[in-house]
């Protein structure tokens, strides 16, 4: 699918300096963002259930744990980190 977005010039130039495949770079960034949001939503639901005194949904807990293990927590935010 083709999606057109507008980004600030400095952000676009930084991405172009880092990669020769902007599309792949953006796909990776969006995938990571969606995974973080999924994990955050799962954690929030687990916390809400705990506050109500309910046991966490085991499937939800398993999904959260799996995604935490699969996530790359060492991904550098900028060069040199």
C-alpha positions in Angstrom: 0.0 0.0 0.0 1.2 3.5 -0.7 0.8 6.1 1.9 1.9 9.7 1.6 3.0 11.5 4.7 4.6 14.9 5.4 7.4 15.1 7.9 9.5 18.1 9.0 12.5 18.7 6.8 15.1 17.9 9.5 13.4 14.6 10.3 13.3 13.6 6.7 16.9 14.5 6.2 17.9 12.5 9.3 16.1 9.4 8.0 17.7 9.7 4.6 21.2 10.0 6.2 20.5 6.8 8.1 19.2 4.6 5.3 19.0 4.2 1.6 15.6 2.4 2.0 13.2 4.9 3.6 10.2 2.7 3.1 11.7 -0.2 5.0 12.9 2.2 7.7 9.4 3.6 8.2 7.8 0.2 8.1 10.1 -0.9 10.9 9.4 2.2 12.9 5.6 1.9 12.5 5.8 -1.8 13.4 7.7 -1.1 16.6 5.2 1.7 17.5 2.2 -0.6 17.1 3.9 -3.3 19.2 4.6 -0.8 22.0 0.9 0.3 21.9 -0.3 -3.3 22.0 2.0 -4.1 25.0 0.8 -0.9 26.7 -2.9 -1.8 26.2 -2.3 -5.3 27.5 -0.5 -4.0 30.6 -3.3 -1.5 31.2 -5.9 -4.2 31.0 -3.9 -6.4 33.4 -3.6 -3.5 35.9 -7.3 -2.6 35.6 -8.3 -6.2 36.3 -5.9 -6.3 39.3 -7.5 -3.1 40.7 -10.9 -4.8 40.5 -9.5 -7.8 42.3 -9.9 -10.0 39.2 -7.3 -12.4 38.0 -5.5 -11.3 34.8 -6.6 -13.0 31.6 -4.0 -15.7 31.1 -4.0 -15.3 27.3 -3.5 -11.6 27.6 -0.7 -12.1 30.1 0.9 -14.6 27.8 0.7 -12.2 24.8 2.2 -9.4 26.9 5.1 -11.5 28.0 5.8 -12.9 24.6 5.8 -9.4 23.0 8.1 -8.1 25.8 10.5 -10.9 25.1 10.4 -10.4 21.3 10.7 -6.6 21.5 14.1 -5.1 20.9 14.7 -3.0 24.0 18.3 -2.1 23.0 17.3 -0.3 19.8 19.4 2.9 19.7 17.4 6.1 19.4 20.3 7.9 17.7 23.7 7.2 16.4 26.3 6.8 19.1 24.0 5.6 21.9 
